Amino acid sequence: MYRSLFHDSDEEFAGFDGDLNEYDIEGAEDEDDDMLRGPIQELDLGSEDDDEEEELPAVKTKGQKSKQHERPSKIIPTGSDASSDEEDEDEEAPVTMANMEARSRALDAAAVREADLDAEEMRQAELVGEEEDDFADADMDADEEGEGDEEAFQLPTAEEREQEKKTGGPQAAGSRSEYVSQLISDIASYYGYNDFLAEKLFQLFPVSEAIEFFEANEVARPVTIRTNTLRTRRRDLAQALINRGVNLEPIGKWTNVGLQVFESSVPIGATPEYLAGHYMLQAASSFLPVIALGPQPGERVLDMASAPGGKTTHMAALMQNTGMVFANDANKARTKSLTANVHRLGCKNVVVCSYDGREFPKVMGGFDRVLLDAPCSGTGVISKDASVKTNKSDRDFTLLSHLQKQLILCAIDSVQPESKTGGYLVYSTCSVTVDENEAVVDYALRKRPNVKLVETGLEFGVPGFKSYRGRNFDPRVSMTRRFYPHVHNMDGFYVAKFKVEKRAKKTKEEGDAMDVDAGVEGVAGKFAFNDEEDRPYIEGQPFFSNHVFASHELT
Ligand SMILES: C[S@@+](CC[C@H](N)C(=O)[O-])C[C@H]1O[C@@H](n2cnc3c(N)ncnc32)[C@H](O)[C@@H]1O
């Protein structure tokens, strides 16, 4: 719904299908953008403190209260934002410079309380359910989902199931596994997933949480922008946009460059500030890997899969246009929007290139930091690209996971372990599946004894799975972070951060165990994956030959 407001070249999510017309700015003029139109705001220039970077200009509206009072769906309610004093503030009072931040914290605190209450309610529901019968917890969740909505998803009640048993109806066998399969199949048909993906995603969560996840995928995530600090400051940008009738506020304490847009009387992807490169339309989740990587001024950085450049341009800004960012993407067509963004945002330290990431570090190595924002299935961005619901098969996940494993080893080998300031790799995806996340990280830890996981430094996020459906991963995988639409109100995302140490000289056995030998020192050799192991994937599959990734397949 908000998409028409976005400039095409900012979009990075899985749904990009190479058709730039899909994001036609003209579309922003039609009825879709009514959602972001609102009353013109008037500045309250009261007691503004110009030096306080975190404070944004206060606003009040003409004729009616600011929509800021009705803030919908805040991003990520963090415990650290809560403060009991501020919660008591009169919610009806006008928003001013003095109370804006406090109001924001109070709302966040309320959101935390609500989330806690919801969680408690769910726990209670599950307990009651377990006492009644094996199946009642799912039953209850489904009942809640269906409340007040004639067409809503309804599971049979305990009585109905009893009746069905007597009459030999569909639930006759009545085992938990049969009931769960029925639930998955109902979820698939209700939300429009293929059975395979519905099951795969369902398995990630307890029953009640799974329903929340599927529900969250039906709702658009908040519209967010990232201030380009190479061109402006957040407070100045906010002021300029407020003057144009944009209703916005800071995303949260965890970012000092993000703004959440609630409504706008102008298309956000076509303001003079946008065209002048003062901001990037960017999902909040995609700030996370860059924050975790923390590129420093003067460093040499590789963004291995970078188009359309949301993270590249963020890194360039953090590096204050110094050092060097190599922005690579295997898909040449996608480097056009990458280059356009690099120019628009005034990044002068970026070199754009187009290689298969698996050719690194043969092409170039010795980076202080590497970001691998890997091509993935896009199961974290289903709210933006509903085609993911039906176009993914088991084979896709096998192939993607394999590609991601190859890429991550090459990314590790591109890092300069002796870097004085860095020596880090961040691996991220906008997918929530274990195959594409923990399994890839675990593989990298096994294949590269010279790397270790370190804390991402992100304030929130759910720890990665240490074990999953009978598979045990390296326990340090819990240092990685998962982000979910239903928990954090941002796209589903995954972030892992590695420190790369100097590689010990390989023994013969270790050498044999390595799939890839593309280390900086060993690059002269064949671009060596284990062809025997890879054969089943390579044969009959365009992915690993000259595949240029169709954006609908990959992000
Ligand atoms: C998640 S998107 C990157 C988004 C980007 N990091 C950003 O923030 O704007 C993944 C990218 O990987 C690219 N890609 C796919 N396979 C690749 C490969 N083997 N090597 C390098 N890039 C690849 C795709 O073309 C796609 O642009």
The ligand as an SDF file (V2000), in Angstrom:
LIG
                    3D

 27 29  0  0  0  0  0  0  0  0999 V2000
   19.4000   -8.9480   -0.0830 C   0  0  0  0  0  0  0  0  0  0  0  0
   19.8120   -8.3460   -1.5990 S   0  0  0  0  0  0  0  0  0  0  0  0
   20.9680   -7.1310   -1.1940 C   0  0  0  0  0  0  0  0  0  0  0  0
   20.3760   -5.8730   -0.6440 C   0  0  0  0  0  0  0  0  0  0  0  0
   21.4370   -4.8330   -0.3930 C   0  0  0  0  0  0  0  0  0  0  0  0
   22.4360   -5.3320    0.5260 N   0  0  0  0  0  0  0  0  0  0  0  0
   20.8940   -3.5360    0.1250 C   0  0  0  0  0  0  0  0  0  0  0  0
   20.9690   -3.2710    1.3100 O   0  0  0  0  0  0  0  0  0  0  0  0
   20.3740   -2.7440   -0.6580 O   0  0  0  0  0  0  0  0  0  0  0  0
   20.8390   -9.6400   -2.2480 C   0  0  0  0  0  0  0  0  0  0  0  0
   21.5810   -9.2840   -3.4840 C   0  0  0  0  0  0  0  0  0  0  0  0
   22.4400  -10.3800   -3.7810 O   0  0  0  0  0  0  0  0  0  0  0  0
   22.6790  -10.3800   -5.1550 C   0  0  0  0  0  0  0  0  0  0  0  0
   23.2870  -11.6850   -5.4750 N   0  0  0  0  0  0  0  0  0  0  0  0
   22.6790  -12.8630   -5.7310 C   0  0  0  0  0  0  0  0  0  0  0  0
   23.5870  -13.8220   -5.9260 N   0  0  0  0  0  0  0  0  0  0  0  0
   24.7970  -13.2620   -5.7700 C   0  0  0  0  0  0  0  0  0  0  0  0
   26.1250  -13.7450   -5.8460 C   0  0  0  0  0  0  0  0  0  0  0  0
   26.3940  -15.0320   -6.1160 N   0  0  0  0  0  0  0  0  0  0  0  0
   27.1330  -12.8860   -5.6400 N   0  0  0  0  0  0  0  0  0  0  0  0
   26.8870  -11.5880   -5.3760 C   0  0  0  0  0  0  0  0  0  0  0  0
   25.6530  -11.0690   -5.3030 N   0  0  0  0  0  0  0  0  0  0  0  0
   24.6210  -11.8940   -5.4860 C   0  0  0  0  0  0  0  0  0  0  0  0
   21.3110  -10.1010   -5.7400 C   0  0  0  0  0  0  0  0  0  0  0  0
   21.4290   -9.5960   -7.0370 O   0  0  0  0  0  0  0  0  0  0  0  0
   20.7510   -9.0960   -4.7330 C   0  0  0  0  0  0  0  0  0  0  0  0
   20.9180   -7.7920   -5.2120 O   0  0  0  0  0  0  0  0  0  0  0  0
  1  2  1  0
  2  3  1  0
  2 10  1  0
  3  4  1  0
  4  5  1  0
  5  6  1  0
  5  7  1  0
  7  8  2  0
  7  9  1  0
 10 11  1  0
 11 12  1  0
 11 26  1  0
 12 13  1  0
 13 14  1  0
 13 24  1  0
 14 15  1  0
 14 23  1  0
 15 16  2  0
 16 17  1  0
 17 18  1  0
 17 23  2  0
 18 19  1  0
 18 20  2  0
 20 21  1  0
 21 22  2  0
 22 23  1  0
 24 25  1  0
 24 26  1  0
 26 27  1  0
M  CHG  2   2   1   9  -1
M  END
$$$$
